[in-house]
Protein backbone atom coordinates (compact mmCIF):
# COMPACT_ATOMS: atom_id res chain seq x y z
CA UNK A 1 0.00 0.00 0.00
CA UNK A 2 3.01 2.26 0.08
CA UNK A 3 2.70 3.26 3.72
CA UNK A 4 4.27 2.44 7.07
CA UNK A 5 1.15 3.51 8.97
CA UNK A 6 -2.14 1.74 9.68
CA UNK A 7 -5.03 3.15 7.66
CA UNK A 8 -8.82 2.82 7.59
CA UNK A 9 -10.60 0.78 4.95
CA UNK A 10 -14.08 2.20 4.79
CA UNK A 11 -17.37 0.35 5.01
CA UNK A 12 -18.40 -0.43 1.42
CA UNK A 13 -21.97 -1.49 2.18
CA UNK A 14 -21.13 -5.21 1.91
CA UNK A 15 -18.64 -5.41 4.73
CA UNK A 16 -17.77 -3.53 7.85
CA UNK A 17 -14.85 -1.09 7.74
CA UNK A 18 -11.59 -1.94 9.49
CA UNK A 19 -8.06 -0.71 10.15
CA UNK A 20 -5.51 -2.20 7.75
CA UNK A 21 -2.06 -2.88 9.13
CA UNK A 22 0.39 -3.10 6.23
CA UNK A 23 3.37 -5.42 6.26
CA UNK A 24 6.31 -3.08 6.59
CA UNK A 25 9.12 -5.62 6.87
CA UNK A 26 9.91 -8.39 4.37
CA UNK A 27 8.39 -11.73 5.29
CA UNK A 28 10.77 -14.39 6.55
CA UNK A 29 10.12 -16.86 3.71
CA UNK A 30 10.75 -14.24 1.05
CA UNK A 31 13.89 -12.92 2.70
CA UNK A 32 15.64 -16.11 3.75
CA UNK A 33 14.28 -18.85 1.48
CA UNK A 34 13.51 -17.07 -1.80
CA UNK A 35 16.20 -14.37 -1.66
CA UNK A 36 18.63 -16.62 0.28
CA UNK A 37 19.75 -13.85 2.65
CA UNK A 38 22.12 -15.09 5.35
CA UNK A 39 21.79 -12.17 7.81
CA UNK A 40 19.04 -10.06 9.34
CA UNK A 41 20.62 -6.84 8.10
CA UNK A 42 17.68 -5.99 5.81
CA UNK A 43 15.24 -6.34 8.71
CA UNK A 44 17.44 -4.17 10.93
CA UNK A 45 17.95 -1.44 8.31
CA UNK A 46 14.25 -1.28 7.47
CA UNK A 47 13.23 -1.28 11.14
CA UNK A 48 15.60 1.59 11.88
CA UNK A 49 14.20 3.56 8.93
CA UNK A 50 10.59 2.90 10.05
CA UNK A 51 11.42 3.95 13.62
CA UNK A 52 13.06 7.14 12.35
CA UNK A 53 9.84 8.00 10.49
CA UNK A 54 7.59 7.08 13.45
CA UNK A 55 5.88 4.28 11.54
CA UNK A 56 4.68 0.83 12.48
CA UNK A 57 6.93 -2.20 12.06
CA UNK A 58 4.90 -5.29 11.19
CA UNK A 59 6.64 -8.56 10.47
CA UNK A 60 5.02 -11.81 9.36
CA UNK A 61 6.96 -14.93 10.27
CA UNK A 62 5.93 -18.57 10.33
CA UNK A 63 7.50 -21.37 12.36
CA UNK A 64 7.14 -23.80 9.44
CA UNK A 65 10.05 -22.01 7.76
CA UNK A 66 12.24 -21.88 10.86
CA UNK A 67 14.74 -24.57 11.70
CA UNK A 68 14.90 -25.15 15.45
CA UNK A 69 17.62 -27.78 15.08
CA UNK A 70 21.25 -26.77 15.52
CA UNK A 71 23.35 -26.96 12.41
CA UNK A 72 22.34 -26.59 8.78
CA UNK A 73 18.73 -25.64 8.01
CA UNK A 74 16.86 -27.93 5.62
CA UNK A 75 15.76 -26.79 2.16
CA UNK A 76 13.00 -24.20 2.55
CA UNK A 77 14.03 -23.29 6.10
CA UNK A 78 16.21 -20.74 7.85
CA UNK A 79 17.73 -20.81 11.35
CA UNK A 80 15.27 -19.71 14.05
CA UNK A 81 18.20 -17.85 15.58
CA UNK A 82 17.69 -15.17 12.89
CA UNK A 83 14.30 -14.36 14.38
CA UNK A 84 15.63 -14.47 17.94
CA UNK A 85 18.49 -12.15 16.95
CA UNK A 86 15.99 -9.71 15.45
CA UNK A 87 13.89 -9.68 18.62
CA UNK A 88 17.05 -9.05 20.65
CA UNK A 89 17.99 -6.23 18.28
CA UNK A 90 14.60 -4.59 18.77
CA UNK A 91 14.82 -4.92 22.55
CA UNK A 92 18.28 -3.37 22.73
CA UNK A 93 18.48 -0.87 19.84
CA UNK A 94 14.97 0.49 20.32
CA UNK A 95 14.52 -0.03 24.07
CA UNK A 96 11.91 2.30 25.50
CA UNK A 97 10.89 3.70 22.12
CA UNK A 98 8.36 1.19 20.84
CA UNK A 99 4.85 0.08 21.66
CA UNK A 100 4.55 -3.72 21.59
CA UNK A 101 0.82 -4.21 21.23
CA UNK A 102 -1.72 -6.69 19.90
CA UNK A 103 -3.29 -5.77 16.54
CA UNK A 104 -6.72 -5.16 18.10
CA UNK A 105 -5.18 -2.56 20.44
CA UNK A 106 -3.38 -0.85 17.55
CA UNK A 107 -6.63 -0.79 15.55
CA UNK A 108 -8.56 0.64 18.49
CA UNK A 109 -5.93 3.34 19.02
CA UNK A 110 -5.74 4.20 15.33
CA UNK A 111 -9.51 4.38 14.93
CA UNK A 112 -9.91 6.41 18.12
CA UNK A 113 -12.11 3.86 19.87
N, C-alpha and C positions, 0 to 999 in steps of 0.2 A: 504493500500500500504506500510505500515511500514515506513512512513516518516512524518515529521512535516513541510515539505517544499513543495511549489508548484513545479511541474515538467512538462516538455514537453511530450506530446503524439504526436509522429511523424505522418506526413501525410502517410497514407497507400495506397494511390492510389484511394481509394473509398471515402475517406472523408478528409477534411482539418485537419491539425494538430491543436492542442490547448494546453493551459496550464491547467493542472488538479490541482485543489485545494482540497486536501484531508481533510475530516472531522478529526479534531484532538481532539475534545471534544465529550463526549458521548451525543447523541441526547436526548432531553428532555423526549420524550415518553419512551425510553428505561430506562433512569435513574429513573424517578419518577413514571411511571405507571407500567412498567414491573418489575423493581428491587425494587420498593416501597421505594426508598430513601426519607428521610424526611428533608434533608439539602442539601445545595449546596457545601458541603465540597469537593466532588470529582471534581466538576468543578474547584473550587479554587486551589486545589492541582495540578491538571493537567495543568491549566493555568500557575501557578507559574513555573512548570517544563519546559513548552514550552518556556516561557519568558527567563528563565535561559539559555536555549539552543539557543535562537535567532530564534526560529521557528515561524510559523504562527498558531494562534488560530482561528479555524473555528468551529462555533457552529450552528447547525440546530435546530431551534425551530419552533413550529407551534401553532398559537393561538387556534386552535380547542382543544388542550389538556390543555390549561390554563383556570383556573377558575378565572373570574374577579369579582365574588361575594364574599363578606366577609363571613367568616365562613368555614364550611367543604366543600371541593371540592367533586364533584360528582365522581362516578366510572369512571375511564379512564381519570381523570383530575388531575392537581396539581395546587396549588395556584400560580397565576401570580406574586405574591410577590417574589417567588424564582428567577424568571428571573430579576425582578427589582433589587433585592439584588445583583445578579451577576454583573449587569451593574454598580451598585454603587461600588462594589468591584474593578472592573477593573479601574474605574475612579479615585479611591483613591489609591489603592495599586500600580498601574502601571502608575500613572499620569506622563505624559511627556515622557514615554518610549515606546509608541505604535503608530502605524500608522493605523488609522481607515479609511479604504478606500474601495470603491466599487470594486467588483471582476474584472471588466474590467480594472481598474487602476492597480490592483495587477498583472493581466496577462500581461498588457503592460510593466510594470516595469520588471517582471520576464523574459519576452521574449526579452527585450532590445529594444522595439519599442516605 
